[in-house]
Amino acid sequence: MALVGFDGIAIGKFTTPMLTTVAHPRDELGRRTIETVLDLIEGKRPARQDTILPVELVVRESCGATAPARAAIPKSRHRGGARA
């Protein structure tokens, strides 16, 4: 069995086995969310918009990786992203 999380929290490297995760730009997601909420409070109707933000696959033991494979795969080597 393989396990992959989607949050990129640091505690994943301290679990046994270390948790493979998809890290995403939490700060950017939060900023965009707050902007939308403030617009709604001000009575503005936000335009429907799909935004794709970069993600990073951080390979650790929970997916069956061996020690040399436990490294972050650079953003430029994979496709995909997190939607905001």
Residue pairs with C-beta under 8 A, 6 or more apart in sequence:
2 20
2 62
2 63
2 64
3 19
3 20
3 62
3 63
4 19
4 20
4 21
4 22
4 62
4 63
5 12
5 19
5 20
5 21
5 22
6 21
6 22
6 24
7 21
7 22
7 23
7 24
8 21
8 22
8 23
8 24
8 26
8 56
8 58
9 21
12 18
12 19
12 20
12 21
12 58
12 60
13 19
13 60
15 62
17 60
17 61
17 62
18 60
18 61
18 62
18 70
19 60
19 61
19 62
20 57
20 58
20 59
20 60
20 61
20 62
20 63
20 65
21 57
21 58
21 60
22 55
22 56
22 57
22 58
22 82
23 55
23 56
23 57
23 58
23 72
24 53
24 54
24 55
24 56
24 82
25 53
25 54
25 82
28 53
28 84
29 53
29 82
29 84
32 51
32 84
33 84
36 46
39 45
39 46
40 46
50 83
51 83
51 84
52 81
52 82
52 83
52 84
53 81
53 82
53 83
53 84
54 75
54 81
54 82
55 75
55 80
55 81
55 82
56 72
56 73
56 74
56 75
57 72
57 73
57 78
58 72
58 73
59 65
59 69
59 70
59 71
59 72
59 73
60 70
61 70
